[in-house]
Amino acid sequence: MACSVLAIVVPCYNEQDALPQTNQRLLTLLGGMMRDSLVGENSYILYVDDGSRDETWPLIAGYCEANRRVRGLKLAGNVDHQNALMAGLETAREDADVTVTIDADLQDDIRAIPDMLEKYRDGCDIVYGVRRGRASDSVFKRTTARLFYRFMDAMGARTVYNHADFRLMSRRAVDALCRYEERNLFLRGLVPLIGYRTDSVSYDRLERQAGESKYSLGKMLSLAVDGVTSFSVKPLRLIFYLGVLFLLISLGILAYVIVALCQGRGVQGWASLMLSIWFVGGCLLVCMSIIAAYIGRIYTEGKHRPRYNIEQYLK
């Protein structure tokens, strides 16, 4: 049986410091897998430039010119990490039998890729790269990550614990993923919905060798909101339960006032009244924000705008 053509899709945003080492390591890995007949001779690395403002694209263009195993996809503007990944996957499926996605910092251990390919050859369409632990993370990041996965699980979203976007997908799995037309992507939740045979490979996450993380706290929170609003309506149900709770509290207060008046006692407590007003008002604003998030998603999806535009493709 002929070896499968592998495409390693690497989304890049301002990665000029990390790319030289990343490119060297990936080419070395790819060459070794070709010699071991794990992948076909036409396998390649596909860098996706997500609107970088530094020298990322000139570096990619130079790598493409110097080595036929490197390709470059330049997107017109910054469309965010998830859309850049989809751009790479949709481009790679044209001629690749199997695709691996990995971030440009290579904190995800590329030595797990041959193990992923073995599981693919055993019949798996999707192989997740799963971290063994988070010892290399700060206490804050470990805590927020744990809360994120627990929160997603509580909201009913199907995610793989300690898995980000380091995964292998067969061509038919990528074809199935491309049929999901959401504009607000959360691939960690979409991929498990495909339903094909899956497995996982464990690895130890490495320290970042160059550059800096592109996932700020704001982006992580935005990703969490996208995940919840894309795969669960539980927040809307919680609003209903909160409304019932407030109704019961108000009935209790009404009963207290009636009893106090019947006993000839005055009802005092300006401070507690103001506190209640501020508390209820704050809860109402939170509820309105949750509803607005869902309405905004409907608004965005209804426009059917393209996820990205390709400015240049080098191969």
C-alpha positions as CSV (number, residue, x, y, z in Angstrom):
1,M,0.0,0.0,0.0
2,A,1.3,3.4,-1.0
3,C,2.3,5.8,1.9
4,S,-0.2,8.5,2.7
5,V,0.5,12.1,1.9
6,L,0.8,14.1,5.1
7,A,0.2,17.9,5.4
8,I,1.4,19.5,8.6
9,V,-0.7,22.7,9.0
10,V,0.9,25.4,11.1
11,P,-1.1,28.7,11.7
12,C,1.3,31.6,12.2
13,Y,0.7,35.1,13.7
14,N,3.8,37.2,14.3
15,E,6.0,34.2,14.7
16,Q,9.2,35.6,13.1
17,D,11.2,34.6,16.2
18,A,10.0,31.0,16.4
19,L,9.8,30.1,12.7
20,P,13.5,29.5,11.9
21,Q,13.7,26.8,14.6
22,T,10.2,25.5,13.9
23,N,10.9,25.1,10.2
24,Q,14.2,23.2,10.8
25,R,12.6,20.8,13.3
26,L,9.6,20.1,11.1
27,L,11.7,19.4,8.0
28,T,13.9,17.1,10.0
29,L,10.9,15.2,11.3
30,L,9.3,15.1,7.9
31,G,12.4,13.8,6.3
32,G,12.8,11.1,8.9
33,M,9.2,9.9,8.5
34,M,9.7,9.7,4.7
35,R,12.8,7.5,5.2
36,D,10.9,5.3,7.6
37,S,8.0,5.0,5.0
38,L,5.5,6.5,7.4
39,V,4.4,9.2,4.9
40,G,4.7,9.7,1.2
41,E,7.4,11.6,-0.7
42,N,4.8,14.3,-1.6
43,S,4.2,15.2,2.1
44,Y,4.7,18.8,3.0
45,I,4.4,21.6,5.7
46,L,1.8,24.3,5.1
47,Y,2.3,27.5,7.0
48,V,-0.8,29.7,7.2
49,D,0.1,33.4,7.8
50,D,-2.9,34.9,9.7
51,G,-2.2,38.6,8.8
52,S,1.1,38.9,10.6
53,R,2.6,42.3,11.1
54,D,6.2,41.3,11.3
55,E,8.5,39.3,9.0
56,T,6.6,36.1,9.3
57,W,5.4,36.0,5.6
58,P,8.8,36.9,4.1
59,L,10.3,34.0,6.1
60,I,7.6,31.6,4.9
61,A,8.1,32.7,1.3
62,G,11.8,32.1,1.6
63,Y,11.3,28.6,3.0
64,C,8.9,27.8,0.1
65,E,11.5,28.9,-2.4
66,A,14.3,26.9,-0.7
67,N,12.4,23.7,-0.2
68,R,9.7,22.0,-2.2
69,R,8.3,20.4,1.0
70,V,7.2,23.8,2.3
71,R,4.1,25.7,1.3
72,G,2.7,29.0,2.4
73,L,-0.8,30.4,2.6
74,K,-1.2,34.1,3.2
75,L,-4.6,35.2,4.4
76,A,-5.9,38.7,3.7
77,G,-5.9,40.1,7.2
78,N,-6.1,38.6,10.7
79,V,-9.0,36.2,11.0
80,D,-8.0,34.6,14.3
81,H,-6.5,31.2,15.1
82,Q,-9.5,29.0,14.5
83,N,-10.3,30.4,11.1
84,A,-6.6,30.2,10.1
85,L,-6.7,26.5,11.0
86,M,-9.8,26.0,8.9
87,A,-8.1,27.8,6.0
88,G,-5.1,25.4,6.2
89,L,-7.3,22.3,6.5
90,E,-9.5,23.3,3.6
91,T,-6.5,24.0,1.5
92,A,-4.6,20.8,2.5
93,R,-7.5,18.4,1.8
94,E,-7.1,19.0,-1.9
95,D,-4.0,16.8,-2.1
96,A,-3.3,15.4,1.4
97,D,-4.5,12.1,2.7
98,V,-4.0,13.0,6.3
99,T,-3.5,16.3,8.1
100,V,-1.8,17.3,11.4
101,T,-2.4,20.7,12.9
102,I,0.1,22.2,15.3
103,D,0.9,25.7,16.6
104,A,4.1,27.4,15.4
105,D,5.7,27.5,18.8
106,L,6.0,23.7,18.8
107,Q,5.2,23.5,22.5
108,D,3.2,20.5,21.4
109,D,5.8,17.7,21.0
110,I,6.2,16.9,17.3
111,R,7.7,13.5,18.4
112,A,4.0,12.5,19.0
113,I,3.2,12.8,15.2
114,P,4.7,9.3,14.2
115,D,2.6,7.7,17.0
116,M,-0.5,9.6,15.6
117,L,0.3,8.2,12.1
118,E,0.5,4.7,13.5
119,K,-3.0,5.0,15.0
120,Y,-4.2,6.4,11.7
121,R,-2.8,3.4,9.9
122,D,-4.7,1.2,12.4
123,G,-8.0,2.8,11.2
124,C,-8.5,6.0,13.3
125,D,-9.7,9.0,11.4
126,I,-9.0,11.4,14.3
127,V,-6.1,11.3,16.7
128,Y,-6.0,13.8,19.5
129,G,-2.7,15.1,21.0
130,V,-3.4,15.1,24.8
131,R,-1.1,16.7,27.4
132,R,-0.1,14.4,30.3
133,G,0.0,17.4,32.7
134,R,0.5,21.1,33.0
135,A,3.6,21.3,35.1
136,S,5.1,23.8,32.6
137,D,2.2,26.2,33.1
138,S,1.9,28.9,35.7
139,V,-0.5,28.3,38.6
140,F,-2.9,30.8,37.1
141,K,-3.0,29.1,33.7
142,R,-3.3,25.6,35.3
143,T,-6.2,26.8,37.4
144,T,-8.0,28.6,34.5
145,A,-7.5,25.7,32.2
146,R,-9.0,23.3,34.7
147,L,-12.0,25.6,35.2
148,F,-12.4,26.0,31.5
149,Y,-12.7,22.3,30.8
150,R,-15.0,21.7,33.8
151,F,-17.2,24.7,32.8
152,M,-17.4,23.4,29.2
153,D,-18.4,19.9,30.5
154,A,-21.0,21.4,32.8
155,M,-22.5,23.4,29.8
156,G,-22.8,20.2,27.8
157,A,-20.0,20.9,25.2
158,R,-18.1,17.8,24.2
159,T,-14.4,18.5,24.5
160,V,-11.3,16.3,25.1
161,Y,-9.6,17.2,28.4
162,N,-6.1,18.7,28.0
163,H,-6.4,18.8,24.2
164,A,-6.1,22.0,22.3
165,D,-5.6,22.0,18.5
166,F,-2.8,19.4,18.1
167,R,-4.6,16.6,16.2
168,L,-4.4,14.3,13.2
169,M,-7.4,14.1,10.8
170,S,-7.9,11.9,7.8
171,R,-9.2,13.4,4.6
172,R,-12.7,12.2,5.1
173,A,-12.7,13.6,8.6
174,V,-11.6,17.0,7.2
175,D,-14.2,16.7,4.5
176,A,-16.8,16.1,7.3
177,L,-15.5,19.0,9.3
178,C,-15.8,21.4,6.3
179,R,-19.5,20.7,6.1
180,Y,-20.0,22.5,9.4
181,E,-20.6,26.1,8.3
182,E,-20.3,28.0,11.5
183,R,-18.6,31.4,11.3
184,N,-17.7,31.5,15.0
185,L,-15.5,28.4,15.1
186,F,-14.6,26.3,18.2
187,L,-12.8,23.4,16.6
188,R,-12.2,21.6,20.0
189,G,-16.0,21.2,20.2
190,L,-16.7,20.6,16.5
191,V,-14.2,17.8,15.8
192,P,-15.7,15.4,18.4
193,L,-19.1,15.8,16.7
194,I,-17.8,14.2,13.5
195,G,-18.3,10.8,15.0
196,Y,-15.6,8.8,13.2
197,R,-13.2,6.4,15.0
198,T,-10.9,8.4,17.3
199,D,-7.9,7.8,19.6
200,S,-5.4,9.9,21.5
201,V,-1.6,10.2,22.0
202,S,-0.2,11.5,25.2
203,Y,2.8,13.9,25.3
204,D,4.6,16.3,27.6
205,R,4.2,19.9,26.6
206,L,7.5,21.7,26.1
207,E,8.6,25.2,27.0
208,R,8.3,27.9,24.3
209,Q,11.7,28.4,22.8
210,A,11.1,31.8,21.1
211,G,8.5,34.5,20.7
212,E,5.5,34.9,23.1
213,S,2.1,33.4,23.5
214,K,-0.6,34.9,21.3
215,Y,-3.4,33.7,23.6
216,S,-4.1,36.5,26.0
217,L,-6.6,36.2,28.8
218,G,-9.1,38.1,26.7
219,K,-8.7,35.7,23.8
220,M,-9.1,32.7,26.1
221,L,-12.3,34.2,27.5
222,S,-13.6,34.9,24.0
223,L,-12.8,31.3,23.0
224,A,-14.7,30.0,26.0
225,V,-17.7,32.2,25.1
226,D,-17.6,30.9,21.6
227,G,-17.5,27.3,22.8
228,V,-20.4,27.7,25.2
229,T,-22.7,29.6,22.9
230,S,-21.9,27.3,19.9
231,F,-22.7,24.1,21.7
232,S,-25.0,24.7,24.6
233,V,-28.2,26.5,25.5
234,K,-27.8,25.9,29.2
235,P,-27.0,29.5,29.9
236,L,-30.4,30.5,28.6
237,R,-32.0,27.9,30.9
238,L,-30.1,29.2,33.8
239,I,-31.6,32.6,33.2
240,F,-35.1,31.1,33.5
241,Y,-34.1,29.4,36.8
242,L,-32.6,32.7,38.0
243,G,-35.9,34.5,37.2
244,V,-37.9,31.9,39.2
245,L,-35.5,32.4,42.1
246,F,-36.0,36.1,42.0
247,L,-39.8,35.6,41.8
248,L,-39.7,33.4,44.9
249,I,-37.6,35.9,46.8
250,S,-40.0,38.8,45.9
251,L,-43.0,36.7,47.1
252,G,-41.2,36.1,50.3
253,I,-40.5,39.8,50.7
254,L,-44.1,40.6,49.9
255,A,-45.3,38.1,52.5
256,Y,-43.0,39.7,55.1
257,V,-44.3,43.2,54.3
258,I,-48.0,42.1,54.6
259,V,-47.4,40.4,57.9
260,A,-45.5,43.5,59.2
261,L,-48.3,45.9,58.2
262,C,-51.0,43.6,59.7
263,Q,-49.1,43.7,63.0
264,G,-48.9,47.5,62.8
265,R,-45.1,47.6,62.4
266,G,-43.4,49.9,59.9
267,V,-41.1,48.4,57.2
268,Q,-37.7,50.0,57.2
269,G,-34.3,49.3,55.6
270,W,-33.3,51.8,52.9
271,A,-29.8,50.3,52.7
272,S,-31.1,46.7,52.2
273,L,-33.6,48.0,49.6
274,M,-30.9,49.7,47.6
275,L,-28.7,46.6,47.9
276,S,-31.5,44.5,46.5
277,I,-32.1,46.9,43.6
278,W,-28.4,46.9,42.7
279,F,-28.1,43.1,43.0
280,V,-31.2,42.5,40.8
281,G,-30.1,45.1,38.3
282,G,-26.7,43.5,38.0
283,C,-28.2,40.1,37.5
284,L,-30.6,41.5,34.8
285,L,-27.6,43.0,33.0
286,V,-25.8,39.7,33.1
287,C,-28.8,37.9,31.7
288,M,-29.3,40.4,29.0
289,S,-25.6,40.0,28.0
290,I,-26.0,36.3,27.7
291,I,-29.1,36.6,25.6
292,A,-27.2,39.3,23.5
293,A,-24.3,36.9,22.9
294,Y,-26.7,34.3,21.4
295,I,-28.5,37.0,19.3
296,G,-25.1,38.3,18.1
297,R,-24.2,34.8,17.1
298,I,-27.4,34.4,15.1
299,Y,-26.7,37.8,13.5
300,T,-23.2,36.8,12.5
301,E,-24.2,33.4,11.2
302,G,-27.1,34.8,9.2
303,K,-24.8,37.0,7.1
304,H,-22.9,33.9,5.7
305,R,-19.8,35.9,5.2
306,P,-16.6,34.0,4.3
307,R,-14.4,32.9,7.2
308,Y,-11.3,34.1,5.4
309,N,-9.9,35.4,2.1
310,I,-6.7,34.0,0.6
311,E,-4.2,36.6,-0.6
312,Q,-1.5,34.3,-1.9
313,Y,-0.7,30.6,-2.0
314,L,2.9,29.4,-2.5
315,K,3.5,25.7,-3.4
